[in-house]
């Protein structure tokens, strides 16, 4: 978006997209937090030795998995908040790596992205 910068309509669309993704992330975090609280509460009420449970995964393993998903959801929310700030400074549409434009299709698919598809592909390949 070199030169004149994004139009007011582009700013509104980007802000709306980020806000929708942010609301979805908040709902996910709330749901995961309730699930986490339930697991913690349930494990406080029982004294099971789940390390040798023949039924499969241990409660500790499931708790670790949930903790990691919750951590990633919170990081995604932080990324969306940073994306909202980049809209305000016109940096949202500019690749951090090469300085080129980030396509509207990529921003629609990944509202918190900081790099264009070319740089993302080279990151995966390299």
N, C-alpha and C positions, 0 to 999 in steps of 0.2 A: 504494500500500500504506500509506495513511495510517492511523494508529491503532495497531493491534496489530502491524503488520509481517507479513512473510512467515512462513508456517508452517515447521516443520522439514522437512516433505516438499517444500515449494517450494524451500527452500534446497538440499536434496540434489539435486533435479531440475535446478536451475540450475547447480549445481557440476558435475554429471555432464555436462550439455550443453556447458558451457564446456570441460571437460576433454577431451571427445571432439573438439570443434572445434580445440582446442589441439594434440592429438595429430596430427590431420590436417594442421594447419599445419606442425608440426615435420617430418612426413614429406615434405611438399612442399618445404620449405626444404632438407632433406637431399638430396632428388632434384635440385633446381635447383642446389645447390652442387656436386654431383658433375658435373652437366652443364657448369657454368661452368668447373670445374677441367679437364675434358676439352677444352673449347674453348681455354682458355689454353694447355694443354700442347700441343695440336695446332698452334696458331698459332706456338708457339715453335720447333717443328720444321720449319716451312715458311716460305718467304720469298715467298709469293704476292702478286701485285699484284691484290688482290681488288676494287679500285676500278673496274676495267675488265672485270670478269668478265661474259661474255655470258650466263652461266647464271642471272643474277638478283641476288638480294639479296647484299650484301657481308657478309663475316665480321664486319666492324666493326658493321654494322647489326644483325645477329643477336645479337652480343655486347651491344649497347646494349639491345636488346629484352629479352634474358634478364636483364640487370642490373636493369632496371626492374621486371620481374616478381618478381625476388628481393627487391628493396627493398620492394615492396608486400606480399609474403608476410611479411617481417619486421615490417612495420608492423601487419599483421593480427594477428600473434602478440602484439605489444605491446598491442594493443587488447584481446585476449582476457585477457591478464594483468591489465589494468586492470579488466576486467569481473569477474574473480574477486575482486579487492579490493572492488569495489562490492557484491558479494554479502555480504561480511563486514560492511559498514557499512549494509546495507539500502538503499543508493542504486541498486541494480541495477534495481529495478522502477519507478523514478521518472524521468520525463523531465527532462533537464537544462535544456531550454528553457522549458517551461511549468509544470513541477512536477506535472503530471498523471501518471497511471499509464501504464506501457508494457504493452501486452497480452501475454499469454502466447504468443499466436500469433506476434507480432512477435519476441519474444525467442527463440522456437524457430527462426524463420527466420533471424534475425540475432543470434546470441548476444552479440556485442560492441556492439550498438547502445546509444546513449546518449539517443536521442530517440524519442518516440511516433510513431505512423503519421501523425497529424494534422500534427505539426510537420515530419515528413519530407516530407509532401506539399506543405506550404506552402514549404518550402525549395526543392523542385524547381520549383514554379510561380513562385516569386518570384525 
